[in-house]
Amino acid sequence: MSVKRKCPECGTWNENGEDRCKVCNKALAPELIIREGHAQRALHREQAPASSFEQFVEKVKNSPNPIVRSTYFAVYAVWAIYMGILAFFLWLIAWLPG
């Protein structure tokens, strides 16, 4: 029994369970479609321009002014400590009932 798949791009019926369309080379196998979708999204993420907040953070982090840089790292350290304490309390809350 042969598997037939219709190409979503050109509408050609492909037999024998082929992974790609014989006419337009579009992926037909679900695994290939998923893999190509992941690759396409990763490429899109790499090519996307940085947001204005990300640009601001990079500018502050790499500032030539040592006071600005040290303020950034101090705020970052306080944020990291806060997140660590918050994660501990969330772990404790999840651990107590279990």
DSSP file (Angstrom, degrees, kcal/mol; ACC not computed):
  #  RESIDUE AA STRUCTURE BP1 BP2  ACC     N-H-->O    O-->H-N    N-H-->O    O-->H-N    TCO  KAPPA ALPHA  PHI   PSI    X-CA   Y-CA   Z-CA
    1    1 A M              0   0    0      0, 0.0     2,-0.3     0, 0.0     0, 0.0   0.000 360.0 360.0 360.0 125.8    0.0    0.0    0.0
    2    2 A S        -     0   0    0     14,-0.0     2,-0.5    15,-0.0    13,-0.0  -0.686 360.0-129.6 -97.5 149.6    1.5    3.3   -1.0
    3    3 A V        -     0   0    0     -2,-0.3    14,-2.0     2,-0.0     2,-0.5  -0.831  20.1-158.0 -97.3 130.8    1.1    6.6    0.8
    4    4 A K        -     0   0    0     -2,-0.5     2,-0.4    11,-0.2    11,-0.2  -0.921   8.8-174.2-111.0 134.3    0.0    9.6   -1.3
    5    5 A R  E     -A   14   0A   0      9,-2.6     9,-3.0    -2,-0.5     2,-0.5  -0.992  17.4-139.6-128.5 134.6    0.6   13.1   -0.1
    6    6 A K  E     -A   13   0A   0     -2,-0.4     7,-0.2     7,-0.2     6,-0.1  -0.798  24.1-122.0 -93.8 130.4   -0.7   16.2   -1.8
    7    7 A C     >  -     0   0    0      5,-2.5     4,-1.5    -2,-0.5    21,-0.1  -0.536  11.3-151.9 -70.7 127.6    1.8   19.1   -2.0
    8    8 A P  T  4 S+     0   0    0      0, 0.0    -1,-0.2     0, 0.0    20,-0.0   0.708  92.9  50.5 -72.3 -17.7    0.3   22.2   -0.3
    9    9 A E  T  4 S+     0   0    0      3,-0.1    -2,-0.0     1,-0.1    -3,-0.0   0.942 130.5   7.1 -84.3 -53.4    2.4   24.4   -2.6
   10   10 A C  T  4 S-     0   0    0      2,-0.1    -1,-0.1    16,-0.0    -4,-0.0   0.535  91.2-121.7-113.4  -8.9    1.7   23.1   -6.1
   11   11 A G     <  +     0   0    0     -4,-1.5     2,-0.2     1,-0.3    -5,-0.0   0.575  57.4 149.6  81.5   9.3   -1.1   20.6   -5.6
   12   12 A T        -     0   0    0     -6,-0.1    -5,-2.5     1,-0.1     2,-0.5  -0.568  47.0-127.2 -77.9 137.8    0.9   17.6   -7.1
   13   13 A W  E     -A    6   0A   0     -2,-0.2     2,-0.4    -7,-0.2    -7,-0.2  -0.757  25.1-161.6 -84.8 126.1    0.1   14.2   -5.7
   14   14 A N  E     -A    5   0A   0     -9,-3.0    -9,-2.6    -2,-0.5     3,-0.3  -0.919   6.4-159.4-111.4 132.8    3.3   12.4   -4.6
   15   15 A E    >   +     0   0    0     -2,-0.4     3,-1.0   -11,-0.2   -11,-0.2  -0.474  61.1  43.4-105.1 176.0    3.3    8.7   -4.1
   16   16 A N  T 3  S-     0   0    0      1,-0.2    -1,-0.2    -2,-0.2   -12,-0.2   0.714 118.6 -75.4  63.2  25.9    5.5    6.2   -2.2
   17   17 A G  T 3  S-     0   0    0    -14,-2.0    -1,-0.2    -3,-0.3   -13,-0.1   0.820  70.1-175.0  62.7  33.6    5.7    8.3    0.9
   18   18 A E    <   -     0   0    0     -3,-1.0    -1,-0.2   -15,-0.3    -4,-0.1  -0.320  24.3-143.7 -63.1 143.7    8.2   10.8   -0.5
   19   19 A D  S    S+     0   0    0      9,-0.1     9,-3.5     1,-0.1    10,-1.5   0.745  82.2  36.1 -80.5 -24.8    9.4   13.3    2.0
   20   20 A R  B    S-B   27   0B   0      7,-0.2     7,-0.2     8,-0.2     2,-0.1  -0.936  93.1 -97.6-130.3 152.7    9.6   16.1   -0.6
   21   21 A C     >  -     0   0    0      5,-2.3     4,-1.2    -2,-0.3    -2,-0.1  -0.435  24.5-141.4 -67.6 137.4    7.4   17.1   -3.6
   22   22 A K  T  4 S+     0   0    0      2,-0.1    -1,-0.1    -2,-0.1    -8,-0.0   0.680  97.6  40.6 -75.2 -15.6    8.9   15.9   -6.8
   23   23 A V  T  4 S+     0   0    0      3,-0.1    -1,-0.1   -11,-0.1    -2,-0.0   0.889 133.4  12.2 -96.3 -52.5    7.9   19.1   -8.6
   24   24 A C  T  4 S-     0   0    0      2,-0.1    -2,-0.1   -12,-0.1    -3,-0.0   0.463  90.2-125.5-110.8  -2.7    8.6   22.0   -6.2
   25   25 A N     <  +     0   0    0     -4,-1.2     2,-0.2     1,-0.2    -3,-0.1   0.712  52.2 158.3  65.4  23.1   10.7   20.2   -3.5
   26   26 A K        -     0   0    0      1,-0.1    -5,-2.3    -6,-0.1    -1,-0.2  -0.555  50.2-100.7 -74.9 142.1    8.4   21.4   -0.7
   27   27 A A  B     +B   20   0B   0     -7,-0.2    -7,-0.2    -2,-0.2    -1,-0.1  -0.418  43.6 170.2 -66.0 135.2    8.6   19.4    2.5
   28   28 A L        +     0   0    0     -9,-3.5    -8,-0.2    -2,-0.1    -1,-0.2   0.645  49.6  89.9-115.8 -29.7    5.7   16.9    2.8
   29   29 A A  S  > S-     0   0    0    -10,-1.5     4,-2.4     1,-0.1     5,-0.2  -0.504  77.5-130.7 -72.6 137.2    6.8   14.7    5.8
   30   30 A P  H  > S+     0   0    0      0, 0.0     4,-2.4     0, 0.0     5,-0.2   0.872 107.0  54.2 -56.7 -38.5    5.5   16.1    9.1
   31   31 A E  H  > S+     0   0    0      1,-0.2     4,-2.5     2,-0.2     5,-0.2   0.916 110.3  46.1 -63.2 -41.9    9.0   15.8   10.7
   32   32 A L  H  > S+     0   0    0      2,-0.2     4,-2.9     1,-0.2     5,-0.2   0.893 110.8  52.6 -67.1 -39.3   10.5   17.9    7.9
   33   33 A I  H  X S+     0   0    0     -4,-2.4     4,-2.0     2,-0.2    -2,-0.2   0.924 112.7  45.0 -62.0 -44.0    7.8   20.5    8.1
   34   34 A I  H  X S+     0   0    0     -4,-2.4     4,-2.3     2,-0.2    -2,-0.2   0.930 114.1  48.8 -65.6 -45.7    8.4   20.9   11.8
   35   35 A R  H  X S+     0   0    0     -4,-2.5     4,-2.2     1,-0.2    -2,-0.2   0.909 112.9  47.1 -62.2 -43.4   12.2   21.0   11.4
   36   36 A E  H  X S+     0   0    0     -4,-2.9     4,-2.4     1,-0.2    -1,-0.2   0.863 110.2  53.7 -67.2 -34.7   12.0   23.6    8.6
   37   37 A G  H  X S+     0   0    0     -4,-2.0     4,-2.3    -5,-0.2    -2,-0.2   0.911 109.2  48.2 -64.6 -41.8    9.5   25.6   10.7
   38   38 A H  H  X S+     0   0    0     -4,-2.3     4,-2.4     2,-0.2    -2,-0.2   0.922 112.6  48.5 -63.2 -43.6   11.9   25.7   13.6
   39   39 A A  H  X S+     0   0    0     -4,-2.2     4,-2.2     1,-0.2    -2,-0.2   0.896 111.3  50.4 -63.7 -39.8   14.8   26.7   11.4
   40   40 A Q  H  X S+     0   0    0     -4,-2.4     4,-2.1     2,-0.2    -1,-0.2   0.907 111.4  47.7 -65.7 -42.2   12.7   29.4    9.8
   41   41 A R  H  X S+     0   0    0     -4,-2.3     4,-2.4     2,-0.2    -2,-0.2   0.892 111.3  51.1 -66.2 -39.1   11.7   30.9   13.2
   42   42 A A  H  X S+     0   0    0     -4,-2.4     4,-2.1     2,-0.2    -2,-0.2   0.911 110.9  48.4 -63.7 -42.0   15.3   30.8   14.4
   43   43 A L  H  X S+     0   0    0     -4,-2.2     4,-1.9     2,-0.2    -1,-0.2   0.895 110.9  51.0 -63.8 -40.6   16.5   32.6   11.3
   44   44 A H  H  X S+     0   0    0     -4,-2.1     4,-1.2     1,-0.2    -2,-0.2   0.910 109.5  50.5 -63.7 -42.5   13.7   35.2   11.8
   45   45 A R  H  < S+     0   0    0     -4,-2.4     3,-0.3     1,-0.2    -1,-0.2   0.890 110.5  49.5 -63.0 -39.7   14.8   35.7   15.5
   46   46 A E  H  < S+     0   0    0     -4,-2.1    -1,-0.2     1,-0.2    -2,-0.2   0.861 114.6  44.1 -67.3 -35.4   18.4   36.2   14.5
   47   47 A Q  H  < S+     0   0    0     -4,-1.9    -1,-0.2    -5,-0.2    -2,-0.2   0.599  88.0 107.8 -87.2 -11.6   17.5   38.8   11.8
   48   48 A A  S  < S-     0   0    0     -4,-1.2     3,-0.1    -3,-0.3     2,-0.1  -0.434  76.1-114.0 -68.7 137.5   15.0   40.7   13.9
   49   49 A P        -     0   0    0      0, 0.0    -1,-0.1     0, 0.0     2,-0.1  -0.385  36.0 -98.6 -70.5 151.1   16.2   44.1   15.0
   50   50 A A        -     0   0    0      1,-0.1     2,-0.0    -2,-0.1     0, 0.0  -0.383  40.1-112.1 -68.4 145.2   16.8   44.7   18.7
   51   51 A S     >  -     0   0    0      1,-0.1     4,-2.3    -3,-0.1     5,-0.2  -0.248  28.8-106.0 -71.6 167.2   14.0   46.5   20.5
   52   52 A S  H  > S+     0   0    0      1,-0.2     4,-2.1     2,-0.2     5,-0.1   0.846 121.9  53.2 -65.6 -32.2   14.6   49.9   21.9
   53   53 A F  H  > S+     0   0    0      2,-0.2     4,-2.6     1,-0.2    -1,-0.2   0.922 108.8  48.7 -67.3 -43.3   14.8   48.5   25.5
   54   54 A E  H  > S+     0   0    0      1,-0.2     4,-2.3     2,-0.2    -2,-0.2   0.893 111.5  50.1 -62.8 -39.2   17.5   46.0   24.4
   55   55 A Q  H  X S+     0   0    0     -4,-2.3     4,-2.2     2,-0.2    -1,-0.2   0.900 110.4  50.1 -64.6 -40.3   19.4   48.8   22.7
   56   56 A F  H  X S+     0   0    0     -4,-2.1     4,-2.5     2,-0.2    -2,-0.2   0.923 110.4  49.2 -62.6 -45.3   19.2   50.9   25.8
   57   57 A V  H  X S+     0   0    0     -4,-2.6     4,-2.9     1,-0.2    -2,-0.2   0.917 112.0  48.2 -62.8 -43.4   20.5   48.1   28.0
   58   58 A E  H  X S+     0   0    0     -4,-2.3     4,-2.0     2,-0.2    -1,-0.2   0.887 111.4  50.9 -63.4 -38.5   23.4   47.4   25.7
   59   59 A K  H  < S+     0   0    0     -4,-2.2    -2,-0.2     2,-0.2    -1,-0.2   0.911 114.4  43.0 -66.0 -41.7   24.2   51.1   25.6
   60   60 A V  H >< S+     0   0    0     -4,-2.5     3,-1.3     1,-0.2    -2,-0.2   0.914 113.4  51.8 -69.6 -42.8   24.2   51.3   29.4
   61   61 A K  H 3< S+     0   0    0     -4,-2.9    -2,-0.2     1,-0.3    -1,-0.2   0.853 118.4  37.0 -63.4 -35.5   26.1   48.1   29.9
   62   62 A N  T 3< S+     0   0    0     -4,-2.0    -1,-0.3    -5,-0.2    -2,-0.2   0.098  86.6 140.9-104.2  21.5   28.9   49.2   27.5
   63   63 A S    <   -     0   0    0     -3,-1.3     6,-0.1     1,-0.1    -3,-0.1  -0.320  54.6-137.1 -65.0 144.4   28.9   52.8   28.5
   64   64 A P  S    S+     0   0    0      0, 0.0    -1,-0.1     0, 0.0    -4,-0.1   0.716  84.3  91.5 -72.9 -18.5   32.3   54.5   28.7
   65   65 A N     >  -     0   0    0      1,-0.2     4,-2.0    -5,-0.1     5,-0.2  -0.670  68.7-153.6 -79.1 119.6   31.2   56.2   32.0
   66   66 A P  H  > S+     0   0    0      0, 0.0     4,-2.5     0, 0.0     5,-0.2   0.797  92.7  56.9 -66.1 -27.6   32.2   53.9   34.9
   67   67 A I  H  > S+     0   0    0      2,-0.2     4,-2.1     1,-0.2     5,-0.2   0.916 108.1  46.4 -69.2 -41.9   29.4   55.2   37.1
   68   68 A V  H  > S+     0   0    0      2,-0.2     4,-2.2     1,-0.2    -1,-0.2   0.926 114.5  47.9 -64.4 -45.1   26.8   54.2   34.6
   69   69 A R  H  X S+     0   0    0     -4,-2.0     4,-2.4     1,-0.2    -2,-0.2   0.922 112.5  47.8 -62.5 -44.7   28.3   50.8   34.1
   70   70 A S  H  X S+     0   0    0     -4,-2.5     4,-2.1     1,-0.2    -1,-0.2   0.865 110.4  52.5 -67.4 -34.4   28.6   50.2   37.9
   71   71 A T  H  X S+     0   0    0     -4,-2.1     4,-2.5     2,-0.2     5,-0.2   0.915 109.0  50.7 -64.3 -42.0   25.0   51.3   38.4
   72   72 A Y  H  X S+     0   0    0     -4,-2.2     4,-2.6     1,-0.2    -2,-0.2   0.947 112.4  45.4 -59.2 -49.1   23.9   48.8   35.7
   73   73 A F  H  X S+     0   0    0     -4,-2.4     4,-2.1     1,-0.2    -1,-0.2   0.830 112.1  52.3 -68.4 -30.8   25.8   45.9   37.3
   74   74 A A  H  X S+     0   0    0     -4,-2.1     4,-2.4     2,-0.2    -1,-0.2   0.928 111.9  45.2 -67.4 -45.1   24.5   46.9   40.8
   75   75 A V  H  X S+     0   0    0     -4,-2.5     4,-2.4     1,-0.2    -2,-0.2   0.903 113.3  51.0 -64.1 -40.3   20.9   46.9   39.6
   76   76 A Y  H  X S+     0   0    0     -4,-2.6     4,-2.3    -5,-0.2    -1,-0.2   0.891 109.9  49.9 -63.9 -39.7   21.5   43.6   37.8
   77   77 A A  H  X S+     0   0    0     -4,-2.1     4,-2.4     2,-0.2    -2,-0.2   0.914 110.9  48.6 -65.6 -43.1   23.0   42.1   40.9
   78   78 A V  H  X S+     0   0    0     -4,-2.4     4,-2.5     1,-0.2    -2,-0.2   0.912 112.1  49.7 -62.7 -41.7   20.0   43.2   43.0
   79   79 A W  H  X S+     0   0    0     -4,-2.4     4,-2.6     2,-0.2    -2,-0.2   0.907 110.7  49.6 -62.3 -42.6   17.6   41.8   40.4
   80   80 A A  H  X S+     0   0    0     -4,-2.3     4,-2.1     2,-0.2    -2,-0.2   0.902 112.1  47.5 -65.4 -41.4   19.5   38.4   40.3
   81   81 A I  H  X S+     0   0    0     -4,-2.4     4,-2.4     2,-0.2     5,-0.2   0.921 112.1  50.4 -64.8 -43.7   19.4   38.2   44.1
   82   82 A Y  H  X S+     0   0    0     -4,-2.5     4,-2.6     1,-0.2    -2,-0.2   0.922 111.1  48.2 -59.0 -46.0   15.7   39.0   44.1
   83   83 A M  H  X S+     0   0    0     -4,-2.6     4,-2.6     1,-0.2    -1,-0.2   0.875 110.6  52.2 -65.5 -36.1   15.0   36.4   41.5
   84   84 A G  H  X S+     0   0    0     -4,-2.1     4,-2.1     2,-0.2    -2,-0.2   0.920 111.7  45.2 -64.2 -44.0   17.0   33.8   43.5
   85   85 A I  H  X S+     0   0    0     -4,-2.4     4,-2.4     2,-0.2    -2,-0.2   0.911 113.9  49.8 -65.3 -42.5   15.0   34.5   46.6
   86   86 A L  H  X S+     0   0    0     -4,-2.6     4,-2.4     1,-0.2    -2,-0.2   0.910 110.2  50.2 -62.8 -42.5   11.7   34.4   44.7
   87   87 A A  H  X S+     0   0    0     -4,-2.6     4,-2.4     2,-0.2    -1,-0.2   0.889 109.4  52.2 -63.2 -39.0   12.7   31.1   43.1
   88   88 A F  H  X S+     0   0    0     -4,-2.1     4,-2.6     2,-0.2    -2,-0.2   0.938 110.8  46.6 -62.6 -46.5   13.6   29.7   46.5
   89   89 A F  H  X S+     0   0    0     -4,-2.4     4,-2.5     2,-0.2    -2,-0.2   0.890 112.2  50.0 -65.2 -38.1   10.2   30.7   48.0
   90   90 A L  H  X S+     0   0    0     -4,-2.4     4,-2.1     2,-0.2    -1,-0.2   0.903 111.8  48.6 -65.1 -39.9    8.3   29.3   44.9
   91   91 A W  H  X S+     0   0    0     -4,-2.4     4,-2.1     2,-0.2    -2,-0.2   0.912 111.6  50.3 -62.9 -42.3   10.3   26.0   45.3
   92   92 A L  H  X S+     0   0    0     -4,-2.6     4,-2.2     2,-0.2    -2,-0.2   0.902 110.2  49.3 -63.4 -42.4    9.4   26.0   49.0
   93   93 A I  H  < S+     0   0    0     -4,-2.5    -1,-0.2     1,-0.2    -2,-0.2   0.889 114.4  45.3 -64.1 -39.5    5.7   26.5   48.3
   94   94 A A  H  X S+     0   0    0     -4,-2.1     4,-0.6     1,-0.2    -2,-0.2   0.819 114.6  49.0 -72.8 -30.0    5.7   23.7   45.7
   95   95 A W  H  < S+     0   0    0     -4,-2.1     3,-0.2    -5,-0.2    -2,-0.2   0.845  98.7  66.7 -79.1 -35.4    7.7   21.4   48.0
   96   96 A L  T  < S+     0   0    0     -4,-2.2    -1,-0.2     1,-0.2    -2,-0.1   0.898 104.3  40.3 -59.1 -46.8    5.6   21.8   51.2
   97   97 A P  T  4        0   0    0      0, 0.0    -1,-0.2     0, 0.0    -2,-0.1   0.806 360.0 360.0 -71.9 -24.8    2.3   20.2   49.9
   98   98 A G     <        0   0    0     -4,-0.6    -2,-0.2    -3,-0.2    -3,-0.1   0.460 360.0 360.0 -83.0 360.0    4.2   17.4   48.1
